[in-house]
């Protein structure tokens, strides 16, 4: 099973930017879905941005225009550039990778946006 390690979270002022990284221990080129999710109040994980079959980018409605997903297959790393952050964006963000019947989650990274 692929291990995922997130980095790049932290404290940022409202209006600021962060870049999250998700490094995978194995190949990501065959993943059905790989992306970033934010944990909601009921511990559900809501889509921020996902890469479907290595080609199609899907962004959550509230994130469109504020985040950009990119991937470096050679480095096995998924990136999320987050701009114009708001205090409501505060939370824990997870990287996930799903392929066939298997899936992996990272440990999560905290983002705190101060107003």
C-alpha positions in Angstrom: 0.0 0.0 0.0 1.3 3.4 -0.9 2.3 5.7 2.0 1.5 9.4 1.7 3.2 12.1 3.6 1.8 15.6 3.5 3.6 18.9 4.2 3.2 22.6 3.8 0.4 23.4 6.2 0.7 26.0 8.9 -0.4 29.4 10.0 -1.2 32.0 7.4 -3.0 35.3 7.4 -6.3 35.7 5.6 -5.6 36.5 2.0 -2.3 34.6 2.1 -1.2 31.5 0.2 0.2 28.1 1.0 1.5 25.2 -1.0 0.8 21.7 0.2 2.8 18.7 -0.9 1.9 15.1 -0.8 4.8 12.7 -1.4 4.0 9.1 -2.2 6.2 6.1 -1.4 5.3 4.4 -4.7 4.1 5.2 -8.2 1.1 7.4 -8.6 0.7 7.2 -12.3 -1.8 4.4 -12.1 -4.0 6.0 -9.4 -7.7 6.3 -10.3 -8.0 9.3 -8.0 -5.4 11.3 -6.1 -6.2 14.5 -4.4 -6.7 16.8 -1.4 -9.6 16.7 1.0 -10.6 18.8 3.9 -12.1 17.2 7.0 -15.5 18.4 7.8 -17.3 18.8 11.2 -18.7 15.2 11.0 -15.2 13.9 10.1 -16.2 13.5 6.5 -13.6 14.4 4.0 -14.7 16.8 1.4 -13.0 17.4 -2.0 -10.7 20.3 -2.3 -9.1 19.2 -5.5 -8.6 15.8 -7.2 -6.8 14.4 -10.1 -8.8 11.7 -11.9 -6.9 9.1 -13.9 -3.9 11.3 -14.0 -5.6 13.7 -16.3 -8.9 15.4 -15.2 -8.8 17.9 -12.4 -11.9 18.2 -10.3 -12.2 21.1 -7.8 -14.7 21.6 -5.0 -17.1 24.4 -5.7 -15.9 26.7 -2.9 -12.3 26.2 -4.1 -12.6 26.9 -7.7 -10.4 29.9 -8.7 -8.4 29.7 -5.4 -6.5 26.5 -5.7 -4.5 24.8 -8.4 -3.6 21.1 -8.4 -0.3 19.9 -10.0 1.5 16.7 -10.1 5.1 15.6 -10.6 5.0 11.9 -11.5 8.7 11.5 -11.5 8.9 12.8 -7.9 5.7 11.0 -7.0 4.4 14.2 -5.5 1.0 16.0 -5.7 0.9 19.7 -5.0 -1.9 22.0 -4.1 -1.3 25.8 -4.4 -3.8 27.6 -2.2 -4.4 31.3 -2.7 -6.7 33.9 -1.1 -7.2 31.8 2.0 -10.0 32.7 4.3 -10.5 32.1 8.0 -13.2 29.5 7.1 -10.5 27.5 5.4 -9.0 26.6 8.7 -9.0 22.9 9.2 -7.2 19.6 8.6 -6.3 18.7 5.1 -5.6 15.2 3.9 -4.1 13.7 0.8 -5.7 10.6 -0.5 -4.9 8.1 -3.3 -7.3 5.5 -4.6 -6.6 2.8 -7.1 -9.0 -0.1 -7.7 -10.2 -1.4 -4.4 -7.4 0.1 -2.4 -6.9 3.5 -0.9 -4.4 5.4 1.2 -4.6 8.5 3.3 -1.9 10.7 4.6 -1.7 11.8 8.2 -3.2 15.2 7.6 -1.8 18.6 7.8 -3.3 21.5 9.8 -4.0 24.9 8.1 -4.9 27.8 10.3 -6.0 31.0 8.7 -6.0 34.0 11.0 -8.3 36.9 10.3 
